[in-house]
Amino acid sequence: MQPFAVETINLSRTFGAIHAVAGLNLQVPAGRIYGLVGPDGAGKTTTLRMLCGALRLGGGQATVLGIDVARDPEAVRRRLGYMPQRFSLYGDLTVRENLRFFADAYGVPRAQQPALFERLLGFSQLGPFQGRRADALSGGMKQKLALACTLIHKPAVLLLDEPTTGVDPVSRREFWDILRDAVSQDGMTVLVSTPYMDEADRCHVVGFMRGGALMASGSPRELQRLVPGLVLEVQARPLHAAQERLRAMPGVREVQVFGDRLHLFADAALPAGALEHQLEGSGVVLAAVRPIQPTMEDVFMFLQGRKAPAA
């Protein structure tokens, strides 16, 4: 068995003067969810399109299940499922009719289809809606149907390009539950790109991408350990006034707003009462302070502050 279901070595692709992917070295363990995380323009979509054979490699190497993508793209396509950002469902077909269409397109024998449909309808919680036209589904339900259609031929590797963009929080959670079940029950490998930092915590392995290359990769816990010093969650009012005062403290590297709270990054533990003393006379009311583990967004912001990876 290959140690990595997906692997790239110095993978690159340019569009004119733009280096969309620049020397990407990616290793996706088999039977795991790997999250490729980064902002728009980081190179995530271009990477997935090269891996599925929709875009030729500009340079370097890429293998899926040990198969060279450049040499045998058809063999790769037979083993993987690819769900682009805009998956083409047929709006005038019902949920079940869409499943049948894609099953026929992938060559799934008709005798196997009924049992497969029932499993996927239950898997995606779309059973009660199987007679509804795809155009009449909510955004979250459309994404779950698109995923079910992508899974119809039981791919060993699943490539998903920002599958939850624009989907409501409840549907996002349900979508991720389906992915985790696919991995735990079927042993599937999932490579999913996302701009959402909170989704990184749902992955077994995360790769933070910028400028077409990886800044860092590892499990969420391993990545949290990259952030040095101490992280404090601070509740204070007014929030932005507290942020400006605390940024000026000795030993404080940065103070960022997270919702209605602040995350304070310090080089080391601060003396007792240091925050209260810093805010004295400022009109800021300090409500609570507690040490926390860095979030994935904390990790990304820390990595962003480091020197950009070489192209």
N, C-alpha and C positions, 0 to 999 in steps of 0.2 A: 504493500500500500504506500502511496506517495505521502510523505510527511506533510506536504502542503497541497491543498486542493487547488489553490491558485497561487502562482508565483510570477513575479516580474523582476527582471534584472536590467537596470538602466533604461527602462521604458521611456520613450520620448515621442512627442508629436508637436509639430509647429504648424501654425497657420500664418503664413507670411512672416512677419517679424515677431509674432506672438508665440511664446513657448508655453503652450497649454499644459503639456506634461514634460517634465524636465528631469530625466534620470531617476525615475520612480523605481524604488526597490520595495516590493510588496510581498508579504508572505502570509497567506490566509490558511490557518490550520483546518484540517478536515473536520466536519461535524461541529462547527462553531459558527457563531454570528460575528462577523467582522464589520465594524462600523467605520466607514470612510467619512470623516467629519471635517467640514471646512466651509468657508463662505462661498458665495457665488464667484466663479472665476478661478477657483482653486485647482481645477483640473479633474474633478470627480467624474463628470459626465463623459468627458473625452476618454478617460481611463476605462470606464465600463464599456463604452462603444468599441474600443479596441479589443477588449477581452472577449466580447461576443461576436467579433468579426464584422461588425457594421462599419468599422473604420479601420483602414490598414495601419499597421504599426509604422511610426516614423523612424524608429530606431530602437535598439535593445531587443530583449526577448520577453515572451510571455507564454506561460503554460497553464492549461486547465486540466486537472487530473492527469498530469504528465504528458498531455498532448500539446505539441507546439502550435500555437494559435496561427502563426504566419504560414506554416507548412500545411496544416490540415484543418482549416477553419470549419469544414463541414462536419468532421468528427467531433469537434468542440461543440458545435450547435446542437448535435443530437443529445449531448449529455447535460446541457444547461438550459435554464429558463431565464429569459431576460424581460424585465418589466421596465420600459422607459418611463420618463416623466409623464408622457401623454400616451397611455396605452389605448389602442384603437378597439374599443368595444363597439358592437353594432347596436345602436340605440333603438332600432325598430324591432330587434329580437328580444325575447324574454331572457331572464337569467338562465333558465335551463337550455334554451335554444343557443345562447352564446356558448355555454359549456359544450354542447354537442358540436357546434361549428368548429371550435378550437380542437376538440378531440379528433374530429375527422381530419382537420388540417395537419395534426401531428401524427396521424396514422394509428391512433388507438383503436384496436379491434372493437367492432360494435358489440360483441358479446361481453366485453369487459366494461363497457361504458356505464350501464345502469348502476352497478355497485360503486363505481368510481364517482359518479355524480352524487350519489347519496352521501358518500363520505365527504366530498368537498362541500356540499351544501350544509352538512352538519358542522364541518370544520370551520366554515366561514359564517355560520349562523344565518345563512341566506335561505334556508329551507322554506320558511313561511312566505318568502317573496319570489319563489322560483318561477311563478307565472307572470311576474311584473316585467314590463319592458325596461330595458337598461336606461333609457332616457328618463324614466320616472323615478329612478333611484336617487338617494341622497349622495353627496360627494363621498362620504365614508363607505357607503355600501358599494358604490362604483369601484372604489379602490379594492375592496375585499373581493368583488367579482373578478376584477382584473388579476388579482393574485391567484384566485382559484383557476382561472383560465391559463395562467402561467405554469401552474402546478399540474395541469391536466395530464402531461406525459411523464410525470414522476421524475423530474430532473434531479441529478445528483448535486448540481451546483445552481444556486439561484442568485442572479444579479438584479438588484433593485435600485433604481435611480430616483432618489428623493420621493419615496412612495407616499409619504404622509403630508406633503406640502399642501396647505390649504384645507386639511382635514380637521374636523373638530376634535377636542381633547379626548372625548370618550371613544370615538372611532379610532383615533391614533392608538390608544391603549389596547383596544380589541385587535387591531391589526398586528401589533407587536406580540400579543398573546398567541395569535395564529402562527407567527414566525417561530416563536420559541417551541411551540408544539411540533412544528414541522421538523425542527432540528432534533428535539428529544425523542420523538416517535419514529421518524423516518431516517435519522442520521444525515439529514441534508446539510450542506454547507451554504451559508448565506453571506454574500458580500453586499452590503447596503450602504448607499451614500445618503447623507442627511446634513442639512444646515443647522439642525436643532441640537444644541449641546446636551439637553436633558435626555435625548435618546441615546447618547453615548453610554450612559449608565446601564442601558438595557442590553448592551453588547458584551460578548465574552472578551473580545479584543477590539481595541480602538486605534485607528491611525489618524492623527491630526495632519491635515494636508494644507499646504500653502504654496503658491507659485509653482504648482505642478510637481511638487516633491513632498515627502513626508518630513514633518518636523520631529515627530516622535511617535512610537507605537508601543502598545502593551495593554495589559488588562487595566480596567479603570482604577483599581487600587494601586497598581504599579505607577500609573501616570500621576496619581495624586501625590505620590512620594517625590515627584520631580520638583514640586513647589517647595522652596526652602523656607526655614523659619516657622513662623506661627501665623495662623489665620484666625481672626476674631470676627464674630458676627456682632454688630453693634446696632442697637435700637436707640434712636435719638431724634429729637425734634427741635428746630427745623432740620430736615435731613441734609440739605445741601450746605447749610451753614456748618453743620457738624463735620461734613466731609472736608471742607476747606480747612477748618481748624486742625483736624486730626492729621491731615496730610503734612502739616508743618512740624509734627512731632519728631524728635530725634529717634532714629531706629525704625521709623515707619517708611516702607518702600512705596506703598500705594494704598489708596482707599477708593473703593468702587461701589457704586449704587447697585443693589440687587433688590428690586421691588421696593418695599417700604423699609429696607434695612441697608446697612453698609457692611462690606467685607473689608477688613483692615489687614494688610499684609505687613508683618513686622519681621525684622531680622532675627529677633530672639524674644523671649518672654519680657514683657514690660513690667516695670516696678508697680507694686500695688498702689492704686489711686492715681496712676499716671494719666489716665484718660480724663478723670474728673478734674485733675489739676489743669490739663490742657484746655478744657472747655470752660473753666472758671471765668466768669464775667462776660461771657460771649452771648448769653441769653439762650444757649442751647440746653435742653433738658435731656440728660442721659437716663434712659429707661432700663436698659439691660445690656450686658456684655457676656459673651460665652465663646470659648474656643470651639472651632468646628473643623471637619475635614474639608479640604478644598473641593469645590464643585468642578465638573468638567469644564465649565466656562472659566473658572479660576485658572485651571491648568492651561486652557487655550490662550487666555490673555497673558499668562506668564511666558508661554512659548513664543507668542507674538512679539514680546519685548526682547527676545534673544535675537542673535544674528540670524538673518534669513538663510535657509539652506542653499548651498551652491547649486547652480543649474548644471 
